[in-house]
């Protein structure tokens, strides 16, 4: 051998040693060897990533098989080549030789003519025979003295006296992802990604043959005998199902399957607007890549911009907007083996951003009685009296950045009896529909009239999505009235014209208008039909029709001083024509004491101190009238008298 040749071989061995270190920790564990000594020492399995093998050797090992005597079985291997073997020996080719042992590895002999990657054997009698394949990669018929040989694992073929039927079949794959977009690889490498599937029957000594099929051969085809799966090189993507079927001697079959994903490394991503999207380079990497550079193409553009670099196989975008919809991403992954490196470019994946153009309007509102806000909340004014100034404030926000709403008209329903009205948007006073300063009248669905303050210029939601507002008015209402309102916005898809999209409104605001007075109404009291059996008894009176003895509505906002209710009997009980009177005593009781009324001046029966609302008088609280008749000559008839109720207030 010349020095030139020797130096070449040494360079190859050194590079292979380094390459083996790079792929340390690969996912494929070495296949457990048979318990017999082979013709040669089995070579450890090689691994690959995107057609780049850790070294030259076996990527598919022959498996142990069971069969019935007289029935054939086929053993299959697959080989791969290191970068340096193909680079320095581009004209070399494969040399196979199978060996056989019938005495558990004590003696081996070559099998004549068995010079292919597969070997079909037909045992003639029960027993176990062992097989091993030798492989060499060199030019010509005769190897050099420095030629490296590779040996497969020792596989057994066990012939049984009778066939054994499989009751099940489990299927696995060496790889779950295959690349289909690496068609422009260097010429010394295969451009089709491959993996192997394996079938494990139950029981393990089932003698049937396994055949393989693909659910979509255009996506990834499978060799029906060896189980070698080959992906397309046309950048087609999808998931293919590889099915293994074992056929028993009695004609029955059992099947199992495994899914393998095929693509260019990246999947399209779909996220809701405002969320981040994460792209991940798929496939198994034995170690971290030397570098990973991520690129983005803006929607409608084919110009790529670098957005990240490092060694991460994932890239997460910032929070998305609608402008990111249909942006595209890809990665350039550099893997290295020793001093050699390779750049793998993924497919271009699409970013789909889900968003809506419907307005998302929210209106906050707060009501305040600027004159006296005592006892009120933001949504309920409990005691608005004539002359009070009322203010309603809040914000209007369209939180959808992609909203089609360009403008809006502010309006609010108001009572009829108001004055000094004003509307401010973002601090600027606005004119509204009625130039005279009065609310606009609108006929409602019941045929009545509603009143609205309506701004006659639109608020712009294109330049700003949030606006403040303030509405002022003075109450002229002098009666008790409960009123419910809300701030509304009519949204439009144009700045000055266009179509109204919808009407949006705040929560309801409750406004209680008060007459600011104390009013009272006395009930008519009856003692029923009386007879001599009722003499000298205290008879309780009852309000006709039920209800209160005295119904009081105290709507005064300021309850200063002491309020006193007094009661006096005006005249005796007498008939309607005044011809007869009844000697009877009328009294008032509050449940604790009895106050005579007959023949007395006006008697105070209730005092309410400062700040205390005066309530109604009724029997439920023990407040009622009593009648007592002494023994006398009674003229049959209806008798009545008049009660004089007096309500007075003494200032503090």
Protein Blocks (a to p, Z undefined) as FASTA:
>chain_A
ZZklmmmmmmmmmmmmmmmmmmgoiabdcddddfbdcfbdcddddddeehiafbdcdfbd
cddddddehiacdddddddddfklmmmmmmbccdddddddfegolaccddehiacfbdcd
ddfbecdddddddddddehjbdcfkbccdddddddddddfbdcddfbdcdddfbfbdcfk
lmmgcfkbcfbdcdddddddddfkbcbdcddddfblmloccdfklopacddfehpacddd
dddddddfkopacdddddddddehiacddddehiacddddedjdfbacfbdcdddddehi
abdcdfbdcjbfbdcdddddfklgopacdddddddehjbccddddddddddddddfbdcd
ddddddddfkbmghiafkbcfbdcehiacddddddddfbfkbcbfbdcddddddfbdghi
acdeehiacddfblnopacddddfkopacdddddfbdcdfklpcbdcdddddddfbfbdc
dddddddddddfbfklcjdfbdcddddddddddehiacdddddddebjadfklgoiacdd
ddehiajfbdcddfbfblghjdddddddedjaddfkopaccdddddddehjaccdfehpa
cddfbdcdehiacddddfklopacddddddddddedddddddddddddddZZ
